[in-house]
Amino acid sequence: MKQCNFCENTNLTHKTTDYIYRHREHFMLFKNVPAEICDYCGERYYEAKVLKRIEKEFFEILNHRKEPSRKIEMPVEEYAAV
């Protein structure tokens, strides 16, 4: 039986979710990524083949061998201690 590594809950649900991939200063948002999600704490678990596909597609898009399905603009702000 699968169990959450953080809260030890055994209720995990197969859903799709968003995944942000980061490499250096490059970010890419992947939508509708399959995952097992803990019903109690929300921790997400991804199959290795899913993560490998995300990494492959990230570098194809980064290196202009593939176009993303769409682009978004995101504001950036530095967090300054008060």
N, CA, C and O atoms as CSV, one atom per row, in Angstrom:
chain,resi,resn,atom,element,x,y,z
A,1,MET,N,N,0.842,-1.186,0.000
A,1,MET,CA,C,0.000,0.000,0.000
A,1,MET,C,C,0.881,1.241,0.000
A,1,MET,O,O,1.849,1.326,0.756
A,2,LYS,N,N,0.541,2.199,-0.852
A,2,LYS,CA,C,1.285,3.447,-0.905
A,2,LYS,C,C,0.979,4.289,0.325
A,2,LYS,O,O,-0.119,4.245,0.881
A,3,GLN,N,N,1.978,5.050,0.727
A,3,GLN,CA,C,1.850,5.882,1.916
A,3,GLN,C,C,2.614,7.183,1.698
A,3,GLN,O,O,3.691,7.175,1.103
A,4,CYS,N,N,2.075,8.283,2.168
A,4,CYS,CA,C,2.733,9.575,2.065
A,4,CYS,C,C,3.992,9.569,2.935
A,4,CYS,O,O,3.953,9.152,4.093
A,5,ASN,N,N,5.094,10.029,2.374
A,5,ASN,CA,C,6.360,10.073,3.114
A,5,ASN,C,C,6.381,11.139,4.193
A,5,ASN,O,O,7.206,11.075,5.104
A,6,PHE,N,N,5.494,12.115,4.108
A,6,PHE,CA,C,5.496,13.221,5.065
A,6,PHE,C,C,4.540,13.002,6.228
A,6,PHE,O,O,4.923,13.155,7.388
A,7,CYS,N,N,3.297,12.643,5.920
A,7,CYS,CA,C,2.304,12.524,6.999
A,7,CYS,C,C,1.860,11.076,7.242
A,7,CYS,O,O,1.070,10.814,8.149
A,8,GLU,N,N,2.360,10.146,6.440
A,8,GLU,CA,C,2.071,8.716,6.553
A,8,GLU,C,C,0.624,8.353,6.237
A,8,GLU,O,O,0.206,7.223,6.489
A,9,ASN,N,N,-0.142,9.287,5.694
A,9,ASN,CA,C,-1.506,9.004,5.264
A,9,ASN,C,C,-1.452,7.975,4.136
A,9,ASN,O,O,-0.537,8.010,3.313
A,10,THR,N,N,-2.405,7.079,4.089
A,10,THR,CA,C,-2.426,6.055,3.039
A,10,THR,C,C,-3.452,6.366,1.949
A,10,THR,O,O,-3.642,5.564,1.035
A,11,ASN,N,N,-4.107,7.510,2.035
A,11,ASN,CA,C,-5.084,7.887,1.010
A,11,ASN,C,C,-4.453,8.842,0.012
A,11,ASN,O,O,-4.344,10.043,0.259
A,12,LEU,N,N,-4.039,8.286,-1.122
A,12,LEU,CA,C,-3.470,9.063,-2.209
A,12,LEU,C,C,-4.424,8.973,-3.390
A,12,LEU,O,O,-4.939,7.897,-3.695
A,13,THR,N,N,-4.658,10.088,-4.049
A,13,THR,CA,C,-5.588,10.142,-5.167
A,13,THR,C,C,-4.849,10.504,-6.436
A,13,THR,O,O,-4.024,11.418,-6.449
A,14,HIS,N,N,-5.152,9.772,-7.519
A,14,HIS,CA,C,-4.573,10.085,-8.822
A,14,HIS,C,C,-5.328,11.269,-9.403
A,14,HIS,O,O,-6.537,11.202,-9.622
A,15,LYS,N,N,-4.591,12.367,-9.652
A,15,LYS,CA,C,-5.171,13.591,-10.210
A,15,LYS,C,C,-4.168,14.198,-11.177
A,15,LYS,O,O,-3.047,13.708,-11.316
A,16,THR,N,N,-4.581,15.266,-11.843
A,16,THR,CA,C,-3.634,16.059,-12.608
A,16,THR,C,C,-3.437,17.375,-11.882
A,16,THR,O,O,-4.337,17.871,-11.203
A,17,THR,N,N,-2.231,17.939,-12.038
A,17,THR,CA,C,-1.871,19.141,-11.316
A,17,THR,C,C,-0.894,19.966,-12.157
A,17,THR,O,O,-0.466,19.528,-13.225
A,18,ASP,N,N,-0.552,21.132,-11.686
A,18,ASP,CA,C,0.454,21.965,-12.341
A,18,ASP,C,C,1.829,21.621,-11.769
A,18,ASP,O,O,1.961,21.253,-10.602
A,19,TYR,N,N,2.853,21.750,-12.624
A,19,TYR,CA,C,4.219,21.455,-12.211
A,19,TYR,C,C,5.121,22.552,-12.774
A,19,TYR,O,O,5.077,22.835,-13.971
A,20,ILE,N,N,5.928,23.164,-11.929
A,20,ILE,CA,C,6.864,24.190,-12.384
A,20,ILE,C,C,8.262,23.580,-12.422
A,20,ILE,O,O,8.786,23.112,-11.410
A,21,TYR,N,N,8.849,23.597,-13.618
A,21,TYR,CA,C,10.203,23.088,-13.805
A,21,TYR,C,C,11.142,24.285,-13.841
A,21,TYR,O,O,10.862,25.279,-14.511
A,22,ARG,N,N,12.252,24.191,-13.124
A,22,ARG,CA,C,13.225,25.287,-13.088
A,22,ARG,C,C,14.601,24.742,-13.414
A,22,ARG,O,O,15.019,23.699,-12.911
A,23,HIS,N,N,15.298,25.482,-14.275
A,23,HIS,CA,C,16.698,25.195,-14.582
A,23,HIS,C,C,17.401,26.535,-14.650
A,23,HIS,O,O,17.135,27.337,-15.545
A,24,ARG,N,N,18.290,26.776,-13.716
A,24,ARG,CA,C,18.957,28.070,-13.564
A,24,ARG,C,C,17.898,29.160,-13.442
A,24,ARG,O,O,17.081,29.115,-12.522
A,25,GLU,N,N,17.891,30.128,-14.336
A,25,GLU,CA,C,16.898,31.212,-14.257
A,25,GLU,C,C,15.740,31.019,-15.229
A,25,GLU,O,O,15.003,31.965,-15.510
A,26,HIS,N,N,15.575,29.817,-15.739
A,26,HIS,CA,C,14.493,29.519,-16.671
A,26,HIS,C,C,13.425,28.697,-15.956
A,26,HIS,O,O,13.724,27.727,-15.260
A,27,PHE,N,N,12.180,29.107,-16.145
A,27,PHE,CA,C,11.047,28.426,-15.533
A,27,PHE,C,C,10.061,28.019,-16.619
A,27,PHE,O,O,9.919,28.711,-17.627
A,28,MET,N,N,9.374,26.888,-16.411
A,28,MET,CA,C,8.324,26.501,-17.324
A,28,MET,C,C,7.203,25.846,-16.518
A,28,MET,O,O,7.440,25.003,-15.653
A,29,LEU,N,N,5.997,26.257,-16.825
A,29,LEU,CA,C,4.820,25.715,-16.168
A,29,LEU,C,C,4.229,24.624,-17.047
A,29,LEU,O,O,3.914,24.859,-18.214
A,30,PHE,N,N,4.081,23.448,-16.491
A,30,PHE,CA,C,3.438,22.333,-17.178
A,30,PHE,C,C,2.062,22.141,-16.555
A,30,PHE,O,O,1.937,22.023,-15.337
A,31,LYS,N,N,1.042,22.109,-17.386
A,31,LYS,CA,C,-0.341,21.966,-16.932
A,31,LYS,C,C,-0.776,20.508,-17.072
A,31,LYS,O,O,-0.273,19.780,-17.928
A,32,ASN,N,N,-1.708,20.094,-16.228
A,32,ASN,CA,C,-2.351,18.773,-16.321
A,32,ASN,C,C,-1.366,17.603,-16.241
A,32,ASN,O,O,-1.452,16.650,-17.014
A,33,VAL,N,N,-0.441,17.692,-15.304
A,33,VAL,CA,C,0.560,16.640,-15.112
A,33,VAL,C,C,-0.022,15.580,-14.170
A,33,VAL,O,O,-0.508,15.919,-13.091
A,34,PRO,N,N,0.021,14.304,-14.564
A,34,PRO,CA,C,-0.504,13.253,-13.692
A,34,PRO,C,C,0.351,13.083,-12.435
A,34,PRO,O,O,1.580,13.095,-12.498
A,35,ALA,N,N,-0.318,12.925,-11.302
A,35,ALA,CA,C,0.388,12.765,-10.025
A,35,ALA,C,C,-0.492,12.000,-9.046
A,35,ALA,O,O,-1.712,11.933,-9.198
A,36,GLU,N,N,0.149,11.434,-8.052
A,36,GLU,CA,C,-0.548,10.883,-6.894
A,36,GLU,C,C,-0.453,11.964,-5.828
A,36,GLU,O,O,0.647,12.403,-5.492
A,37,ILE,N,N,-1.594,12.402,-5.290
A,37,ILE,CA,C,-1.607,13.502,-4.340
A,37,ILE,C,C,-2.198,13.020,-3.018
A,37,ILE,O,O,-3.265,12.407,-2.985
A,38,CYS,N,N,-1.483,13.307,-1.928
A,38,CYS,CA,C,-1.939,12.919,-0.596
A,38,CYS,C,C,-3.219,13.681,-0.258
A,38,CYS,O,O,-3.274,14.906,-0.370
A,39,ASP,N,N,-4.234,12.948,0.152
A,39,ASP,CA,C,-5.518,13.563,0.504
A,39,ASP,C,C,-5.441,14.382,1.790
A,39,ASP,O,O,-6.308,15.220,2.039
A,40,TYR,N,N,-4.423,14.154,2.601
A,40,TYR,CA,C,-4.334,14.854,3.886
A,40,TYR,C,C,-3.452,16.099,3.802
A,40,TYR,O,O,-3.894,17.196,4.143
A,41,CYS,N,N,-2.198,15.933,3.347
A,41,CYS,CA,C,-1.264,17.074,3.370
A,41,CYS,C,C,-1.028,17.700,1.997
A,41,CYS,O,O,-0.464,18.791,1.913
A,42,GLY,N,N,-1.446,17.036,0.926
A,42,GLY,CA,C,-1.299,17.588,-0.412
A,42,GLY,C,C,0.032,17.310,-1.094
A,42,GLY,O,O,0.268,17.783,-2.206
A,43,GLU,N,N,0.902,16.552,-0.442
A,43,GLU,CA,C,2.185,16.213,-1.065
A,43,GLU,C,C,1.932,15.498,-2.393
A,43,GLU,O,O,0.994,14.711,-2.518
A,44,ARG,N,N,2.787,15.785,-3.384
A,44,ARG,CA,C,2.598,15.242,-4.731
A,44,ARG,C,C,3.712,14.263,-5.075
A,44,ARG,O,O,4.875,14.478,-4.733
A,45,TYR,N,N,3.337,13.185,-5.757
A,45,TYR,CA,C,4.282,12.164,-6.189
A,45,TYR,C,C,4.121,11.965,-7.686
A,45,TYR,O,O,3.008,11.801,-8.185
A,46,TYR,N,N,5.248,11.982,-8.402
A,46,TYR,CA,C,5.250,11.869,-9.859
A,46,TYR,C,C,6.046,10.634,-10.261
A,46,TYR,O,O,7.064,10.317,-9.645
A,47,GLU,N,N,5.585,9.943,-11.287
A,47,GLU,CA,C,6.335,8.810,-11.813
A,47,GLU,C,C,7.589,9.327,-12.516
A,47,GLU,O,O,7.590,10.427,-13.069
A,48,ALA,N,N,8.640,8.537,-12.491
A,48,ALA,CA,C,9.903,8.926,-13.119
A,48,ALA,C,C,9.714,9.224,-14.603
A,48,ALA,O,O,10.309,10.168,-15.122
A,49,LYS,N,N,8.890,8.429,-15.293
A,49,LYS,CA,C,8.698,8.654,-16.729
A,49,LYS,C,C,8.030,10.003,-16.999
A,49,LYS,O,O,8.284,10.618,-18.035
A,50,VAL,N,N,7.183,10.468,-16.084
A,50,VAL,CA,C,6.528,11.777,-16.218
A,50,VAL,C,C,7.569,12.883,-16.066
A,50,VAL,O,O,7.589,13.828,-16.855
A,51,LEU,N,N,8.429,12.773,-15.063
A,51,LEU,CA,C,9.460,13.786,-14.829
A,51,LEU,C,C,10.486,13.817,-15.957
A,51,LEU,O,O,10.972,14.887,-16.321
A,52,LYS,N,N,10.816,12.659,-16.509
A,52,LYS,CA,C,11.750,12.607,-17.637
A,52,LYS,C,C,11.145,13.278,-18.867
A,52,LYS,O,O,11.849,13.973,-19.600
A,53,ARG,N,N,9.865,13.080,-19.098
A,53,ARG,CA,C,9.201,13.727,-20.234
A,53,ARG,C,C,9.171,15.249,-20.052
A,53,ARG,O,O,9.405,15.998,-21.000
A,54,ILE,N,N,8.881,15.694,-18.830
A,54,ILE,CA,C,8.875,17.137,-18.541
A,54,ILE,C,C,10.250,17.729,-18.819
A,54,ILE,O,O,10.356,18.769,-19.468
A,55,GLU,N,N,11.294,17.081,-18.339
A,55,GLU,CA,C,12.652,17.578,-18.559
A,55,GLU,C,C,12.984,17.619,-20.052
A,55,GLU,O,O,13.562,18.597,-20.526
A,56,LYS,N,N,12.628,16.581,-20.789
A,56,LYS,CA,C,12.894,16.522,-22.229
A,56,LYS,C,C,12.179,17.665,-22.948
A,56,LYS,O,O,12.786,18.354,-23.768
A,57,GLU,N,N,10.899,17.870,-22.651
A,57,GLU,CA,C,10.133,18.927,-23.305
A,57,GLU,C,C,10.651,20.314,-22.912
A,57,GLU,O,O,10.678,21.225,-23.740
A,58,PHE,N,N,11.053,20.470,-21.671
A,58,PHE,CA,C,11.617,21.743,-21.218
A,58,PHE,C,C,12.810,22.133,-22.079
A,58,PHE,O,O,12.873,23.256,-22.580
A,59,PHE,N,N,13.757,21.212,-22.255
A,59,PHE,CA,C,14.957,21.530,-23.020
A,59,PHE,C,C,14.675,21.661,-24.515
A,59,PHE,O,O,15.359,22.428,-25.194
A,60,GLU,N,N,13.705,20.947,-25.040
A,60,GLU,CA,C,13.320,21.128,-26.444
A,60,GLU,C,C,12.787,22.548,-26.661
A,60,GLU,O,O,13.117,23.192,-27.656
A,61,ILE,N,N,11.975,23.023,-25.743
A,61,ILE,CA,C,11.419,24.372,-25.857
A,61,ILE,C,C,12.501,25.418,-25.590
A,61,ILE,O,O,12.596,26.408,-26.315
A,62,LEU,N,N,13.304,25.207,-24.569
A,62,LEU,CA,C,14.384,26.141,-24.246
A,62,LEU,C,C,15.350,26.306,-25.416
A,62,LEU,O,O,15.844,27.405,-25.667
A,63,ASN,N,N,15.617,25.215,-26.129
A,63,ASN,CA,C,16.566,25.234,-27.246
A,63,ASN,C,C,15.883,25.476,-28.596
A,63,ASN,O,O,16.482,25.261,-29.649
A,64,HIS,N,N,14.637,25.920,-28.554
A,64,HIS,CA,C,13.871,26.311,-29.753
A,64,HIS,C,C,13.663,25.177,-30.752
A,64,HIS,O,O,13.564,25.423,-31.954
A,65,ARG,N,N,13.596,23.952,-30.272
A,65,ARG,CA,C,13.281,22.819,-31.145
A,65,ARG,C,C,11.789,22.512,-31.119
A,65,ARG,O,O,11.291,21.713,-31.913
A,66,LYS,N,N,11.086,23.158,-30.196
A,66,LYS,CA,C,9.649,22.964,-30.049
A,66,LYS,C,C,9.055,24.270,-29.531
A,66,LYS,O,O,9.707,25.003,-28.787
A,67,GLU,N,N,7.830,24.556,-29.923
A,67,GLU,CA,C,7.129,25.735,-29.433
A,67,GLU,C,C,6.219,25.339,-28.258
A,67,GLU,O,O,5.583,24.286,-28.303
A,68,PRO,N,N,6.155,26.155,-27.230
A,68,PRO,CA,C,5.216,25.870,-26.137
A,68,PRO,C,C,3.783,26.083,-26.617
A,68,PRO,O,O,3.549,26.799,-27.591
A,69,SER,N,N,2.841,25.468,-25.941
A,69,SER,CA,C,1.437,25.632,-26.335
A,69,SER,C,C,0.971,27.067,-26.122
A,69,SER,O,O,0.088,27.544,-26.836
A,70,ARG,N,N,1.551,27.755,-25.154
A,70,ARG,CA,C,1.280,29.176,-24.953
A,70,ARG,C,C,2.323,29.757,-24.015
A,70,ARG,O,O,3.073,29.018,-23.378
A,71,LYS,N,N,2.371,31.089,-23.929
A,71,LYS,CA,C,3.292,31.774,-23.030
A,71,LYS,C,C,2.495,32.715,-22.136
A,71,LYS,O,O,1.445,33.230,-22.520
A,72,ILE,N,N,3.025,32.925,-20.932
A,72,ILE,CA,C,2.410,33.878,-20.008
A,72,ILE,C,C,3.493,34.845,-19.534
A,72,ILE,O,O,4.684,34.537,-19.585
A,73,GLU,N,N,3.068,36.000,-19.080
A,73,GLU,CA,C,3.991,36.970,-18.505
A,73,GLU,C,C,3.828,36.920,-16.993
A,73,GLU,O,O,2.712,36.817,-16.484
A,74,MET,N,N,4.952,36.994,-16.275
A,74,MET,CA,C,4.891,36.905,-14.825
A,74,MET,C,C,5.705,38.026,-14.203
A,74,MET,O,O,6.888,38.170,-14.513
A,75,PRO,N,N,5.094,38.831,-13.324
A,75,PRO,CA,C,5.872,39.863,-12.647
A,75,PRO,C,C,6.867,39.248,-11.661
A,75,PRO,O,O,6.638,38.163,-11.127
A,76,VAL,N,N,7.952,39.944,-11.433
A,76,VAL,CA,C,8.995,39.491,-10.507
A,76,VAL,C,C,9.244,40.610,-9.496
A,76,VAL,O,O,9.358,41.779,-9.865
A,77,GLU,N,N,9.327,40.242,-8.234
A,77,GLU,CA,C,9.585,41.207,-7.167
A,77,GLU,C,C,10.607,40.618,-6.207
A,77,GLU,O,O,10.526,39.440,-5.859
A,78,GLU,N,N,11.556,41.419,-5.782
A,78,GLU,CA,C,12.529,40.995,-4.773
A,78,GLU,C,C,11.881,41.099,-3.402
A,78,GLU,O,O,11.170,42.063,-3.118
A,79,TYR,N,N,12.122,40.123,-2.563
A,79,TYR,CA,C,11.633,40.161,-1.192
A,79,TYR,C,C,12.668,40.892,-0.356
A,79,TYR,O,O,13.817,40.459,-0.260
A,80,ALA,N,N,12.267,41.988,0.242
A,80,ALA,CA,C,13.187,42.778,1.055
A,80,ALA,C,C,12.766,42.681,2.520
A,80,ALA,O,O,11.589,42.837,2.846
A,81,ALA,N,N,13.725,42.427,3.388
A,81,ALA,CA,C,13.433,42.372,4.823
A,81,ALA,C,C,13.010,43.748,5.304
A,81,ALA,O,O,13.591,44.757,4.905
A,82,VAL,N,N,12.010,43.791,6.150
A,82,VAL,CA,C,11.478,45.061,6.647
A,82,VAL,C,C,12.146,45.428,7.942
A,82,VAL,O,O,11.835,46.468,8.524
